[in-house]
Amino acid sequence: MIVDFSDLENGLADRRFDDAFCCLGTTIGQAGTQEKFRAIDQAAVLAFAWAAKRHGAQQFLAISSLGADAESRFFYNRVKGETEKALTILGFSNLYIFRPSLLLGLRPQPRLGERIAAAILWVAGPLLRGRLKKYRAIEAATVARAMLRCSLGRSDQAVSPILLSDEIQDLGGYDR
């Protein structure tokens, strides 16, 4: 379903939800300004969450970012953290925040910086062990599988409300 975020209520009229999956996000480079970035990564995410809640969603699953922190000195991480904090106030029965590292996958517009980072992380990946494992790049499809498994309760492990990249990899991997 494609909806106009400036008119979410009409776009979702007569719809009821059990679960809501939020994969909205951009980069400051793509957005062009910090204000436009915040409009997508915070305002649109919260508008969707609020609308989903009003339409019956009890479970909300959202992609954020590794390093999200409402107190961060870095704008990107601060906005992600502020958004996470705001989501907790909405009162979903279950709220899951997925904090992946660098997301890999096909994009309509290639991002040079991400391609360089992906190459570096591909080489360094095997060296990232223990506490550093969460910094390994992760396929977007793996994140999607983890979100689905989490929403369905199909996990043989306890799932925390905030999942870091290595936990997402474990939950969304093919070995389940």
C-alpha positions as a Markdown table, in Angstrom:
| # | Residue | x | y | z |
|---|---|---|---|---|
| 1 | Met | 0.0 | 0.0 | 0.0 |
| 2 | Ile | 1.4 | 3.4 | -0.9 |
| 3 | Val | 0.2 | 6.3 | 1.2 |
| 4 | Asp | 0.9 | 10.1 | 1.2 |
| 5 | Phe | 2.5 | 10.8 | 4.6 |
| 6 | Ser | 1.1 | 14.3 | 4.5 |
| 7 | Asp | -2.4 | 12.7 | 4.7 |
| 8 | Leu | -1.8 | 9.4 | 6.5 |
| 9 | Glu | -5.2 | 9.4 | 8.2 |
| 10 | Asn | -7.1 | 9.3 | 4.9 |
| 11 | Gly | -4.5 | 6.9 | 3.4 |
| 12 | Leu | -5.2 | 4.4 | 6.2 |
| 13 | Ala | -8.9 | 5.0 | 6.5 |
| 14 | Asp | -10.9 | 1.8 | 7.2 |
| 15 | Arg | -7.7 | -0.2 | 7.8 |
| 16 | Arg | -6.9 | -2.2 | 11.0 |
| 17 | Phe | -3.5 | -3.4 | 12.0 |
| 18 | Asp | -2.0 | -5.9 | 14.4 |
| 19 | Asp | 1.6 | -5.2 | 13.6 |
| 20 | Ala | 3.4 | -2.3 | 12.0 |
| 21 | Phe | 6.8 | -2.5 | 10.3 |
| 22 | Cys | 8.7 | 0.7 | 9.9 |
| 23 | Cys | 11.7 | 0.8 | 7.5 |
| 24 | Leu | 11.7 | 4.5 | 6.8 |
| 25 | Gly | 15.0 | 6.2 | 6.6 |
| 26 | Thr | 17.4 | 8.2 | 4.6 |
| 27 | Thr | 20.8 | 9.8 | 4.8 |
| 28 | Ile | 21.6 | 13.4 | 5.4 |
| 29 | Gly | 23.3 | 13.4 | 1.9 |
| 30 | Gln | 20.2 | 12.2 | 0.2 |
| 31 | Ala | 17.9 | 14.4 | 2.3 |
| 32 | Gly | 20.0 | 17.5 | 1.5 |
| 33 | Thr | 19.6 | 19.2 | 4.9 |
| 34 | Gln | 19.3 | 18.3 | 8.5 |
| 35 | Glu | 15.7 | 19.5 | 8.6 |
| 36 | Lys | 14.7 | 17.3 | 5.7 |
| 37 | Phe | 16.5 | 14.3 | 7.3 |
| 38 | Arg | 14.6 | 14.9 | 10.5 |
| 39 | Ala | 11.3 | 15.1 | 8.6 |
| 40 | Ile | 11.9 | 11.6 | 7.3 |
| 41 | Asp | 13.8 | 9.8 | 10.0 |
| 42 | Gln | 11.8 | 11.3 | 12.9 |
| 43 | Ala | 8.6 | 13.0 | 11.8 |
| 44 | Ala | 7.5 | 10.5 | 9.2 |
| 45 | Val | 8.4 | 7.5 | 11.5 |
| 46 | Leu | 6.5 | 9.0 | 14.4 |
| 47 | Ala | 3.5 | 9.9 | 12.2 |
| 48 | Phe | 3.4 | 6.3 | 10.9 |
| 49 | Ala | 3.7 | 4.9 | 14.4 |
| 50 | Trp | 1.0 | 7.2 | 15.8 |
| 51 | Ala | -1.4 | 6.3 | 12.9 |
| 52 | Ala | -0.6 | 2.6 | 13.2 |
| 53 | Lys | -1.4 | 2.8 | 16.9 |
| 54 | Arg | -4.7 | 4.6 | 16.2 |
| 55 | His | -5.6 | 1.8 | 13.7 |
| 56 | Gly | -5.1 | -1.0 | 16.2 |
| 57 | Ala | -1.4 | -2.0 | 16.0 |
| 58 | Gln | -0.3 | -3.6 | 19.2 |
| 59 | Gln | 3.2 | -4.4 | 17.9 |
| 60 | Phe | 5.6 | -1.9 | 16.3 |
| 61 | Leu | 8.9 | -3.0 | 14.7 |
| 62 | Ala | 11.2 | -0.2 | 13.5 |
| 63 | Ile | 14.7 | 0.0 | 12.0 |
| 64 | Ser | 16.9 | 2.6 | 13.6 |
| 65 | Ser | 20.7 | 2.6 | 13.6 |
| 66 | Leu | 23.7 | 1.2 | 15.5 |
| 67 | Gly | 24.8 | 4.0 | 17.7 |
| 68 | Ala | 21.4 | 5.6 | 18.2 |
| 69 | Asp | 21.5 | 7.8 | 21.3 |
| 70 | Ala | 19.3 | 10.8 | 22.1 |
| 71 | Glu | 22.3 | 12.4 | 23.9 |
| 72 | Ser | 24.8 | 11.8 | 21.1 |
| 73 | Arg | 26.9 | 14.7 | 19.8 |
| 74 | Phe | 26.4 | 13.4 | 16.3 |
| 75 | Phe | 23.2 | 14.6 | 14.6 |
| 76 | Tyr | 22.4 | 11.4 | 12.8 |
| 77 | Asn | 22.7 | 9.2 | 16.0 |
| 78 | Arg | 20.9 | 11.8 | 18.1 |
| 79 | Val | 17.9 | 12.0 | 15.8 |
| 80 | Lys | 17.7 | 8.2 | 15.7 |
| 81 | Gly | 17.9 | 8.1 | 19.5 |
| 82 | Glu | 15.3 | 10.8 | 20.0 |
| 83 | Thr | 12.9 | 8.9 | 17.6 |
| 84 | Glu | 13.4 | 5.7 | 19.5 |
| 85 | Lys | 12.7 | 7.5 | 22.8 |
| 86 | Ala | 9.5 | 9.0 | 21.4 |
| 87 | Leu | 8.3 | 5.6 | 20.1 |
| 88 | Thr | 8.4 | 4.2 | 23.7 |
| 89 | Ile | 5.8 | 6.8 | 24.8 |
| 90 | Leu | 3.2 | 5.6 | 22.3 |
| 91 | Gly | 2.4 | 2.5 | 24.4 |
| 92 | Phe | 2.6 | -0.4 | 22.0 |
| 93 | Ser | 2.2 | -3.8 | 23.7 |
| 94 | Asn | 5.5 | -4.8 | 21.9 |
| 95 | Leu | 8.0 | -2.3 | 20.6 |
| 96 | Tyr | 11.1 | -3.7 | 18.9 |
| 97 | Ile | 13.9 | -1.5 | 17.7 |
| 98 | Phe | 16.4 | -2.9 | 15.2 |
| 99 | Arg | 19.8 | -1.2 | 15.2 |
| 100 | Pro | 21.7 | -2.6 | 12.2 |
| 101 | Ser | 25.2 | -1.6 | 11.3 |
| 102 | Leu | 25.8 | -0.7 | 7.6 |
| 103 | Leu | 22.9 | -2.1 | 5.6 |
| 104 | Leu | 23.9 | -4.0 | 2.4 |
| 105 | Gly | 21.6 | -4.6 | -0.6 |
| 106 | Leu | 20.5 | -3.2 | -3.9 |
| 107 | Arg | 19.7 | 0.5 | -3.9 |
| 108 | Pro | 18.0 | 2.5 | -6.7 |
| 109 | Gln | 20.8 | 5.1 | -6.3 |
| 110 | Pro | 24.2 | 3.8 | -5.5 |
| 111 | Arg | 25.9 | 5.5 | -2.6 |
| 112 | Leu | 29.7 | 5.8 | -3.0 |
| 113 | Gly | 30.4 | 6.2 | 0.7 |
| 114 | Glu | 28.5 | 3.1 | 1.5 |
| 115 | Arg | 30.2 | 1.1 | -1.2 |
| 116 | Ile | 33.6 | 2.0 | 0.2 |
| 117 | Ala | 32.5 | 1.2 | 3.8 |
| 118 | Ala | 31.0 | -2.1 | 2.6 |
| 119 | Ala | 34.3 | -3.1 | 1.0 |
| 120 | Ile | 36.2 | -2.2 | 4.1 |
| 121 | Leu | 33.8 | -4.1 | 6.3 |
| 122 | Trp | 33.8 | -7.1 | 4.0 |
| 123 | Val | 37.6 | -7.3 | 4.5 |
| 124 | Ala | 37.5 | -6.5 | 8.2 |
| 125 | Gly | 34.3 | -8.6 | 8.9 |
| 126 | Pro | 36.1 | -11.8 | 10.0 |
| 127 | Leu | 38.3 | -9.8 | 12.4 |
| 128 | Leu | 35.2 | -8.2 | 14.1 |
| 129 | Arg | 34.6 | -10.7 | 16.9 |
| 130 | Gly | 33.2 | -10.6 | 20.4 |
| 131 | Arg | 31.9 | -7.1 | 21.3 |
| 132 | Leu | 33.0 | -5.8 | 17.8 |
| 133 | Lys | 30.8 | -8.3 | 16.0 |
| 134 | Lys | 27.9 | -5.8 | 16.0 |
| 135 | Tyr | 29.8 | -3.6 | 13.6 |
| 136 | Arg | 29.8 | -6.1 | 10.8 |
| 137 | Ala | 27.8 | -5.0 | 7.8 |
| 138 | Ile | 24.4 | -6.8 | 7.4 |
| 139 | Glu | 22.2 | -7.6 | 4.5 |
| 140 | Ala | 18.8 | -5.7 | 4.4 |
| 141 | Ala | 17.1 | -9.1 | 3.7 |
| 142 | Thr | 18.5 | -10.5 | 6.9 |
| 143 | Val | 17.1 | -7.5 | 8.8 |
| 144 | Ala | 13.7 | -8.1 | 7.2 |
| 145 | Arg | 13.7 | -11.8 | 8.2 |
| 146 | Ala | 14.7 | -10.9 | 11.7 |
| 147 | Met | 11.8 | -8.4 | 11.9 |
| 148 | Leu | 9.3 | -11.0 | 10.6 |
| 149 | Arg | 10.5 | -13.7 | 12.9 |
| 150 | Cys | 10.4 | -11.4 | 15.9 |
| 151 | Ser | 6.8 | -10.3 | 15.0 |
| 152 | Leu | 5.7 | -13.9 | 14.7 |
| 153 | Gly | 7.4 | -14.9 | 17.9 |
| 154 | Arg | 9.4 | -17.5 | 16.0 |
| 155 | Ser | 12.6 | -17.4 | 17.9 |
| 156 | Asp | 14.2 | -20.0 | 20.1 |
| 157 | Gln | 15.9 | -17.2 | 22.0 |
| 158 | Ala | 14.7 | -14.4 | 24.2 |
| 159 | Val | 14.4 | -11.3 | 22.2 |
| 160 | Ser | 15.2 | -7.9 | 23.8 |
| 161 | Pro | 13.3 | -4.8 | 22.7 |
| 162 | Ile | 16.5 | -3.4 | 21.2 |
| 163 | Leu | 18.4 | -5.6 | 18.9 |
| 164 | Leu | 21.9 | -4.8 | 17.8 |
| 165 | Ser | 23.3 | -5.8 | 14.4 |
| 166 | Asp | 24.9 | -9.1 | 15.6 |
| 167 | Glu | 21.6 | -10.1 | 17.3 |
| 168 | Ile | 19.7 | -9.2 | 14.2 |
| 169 | Gln | 22.1 | -11.4 | 12.2 |
| 170 | Asp | 21.6 | -14.3 | 14.6 |
| 171 | Leu | 17.8 | -13.9 | 14.4 |
| 172 | Gly | 17.5 | -13.3 | 10.7 |
| 173 | Gly | 20.1 | -15.8 | 9.5 |
| 174 | Tyr | 19.2 | -18.8 | 7.3 |
| 175 | Asp | 20.0 | -21.4 | 10.0 |
| 176 | Arg | 16.6 | -21.1 | 11.6 |
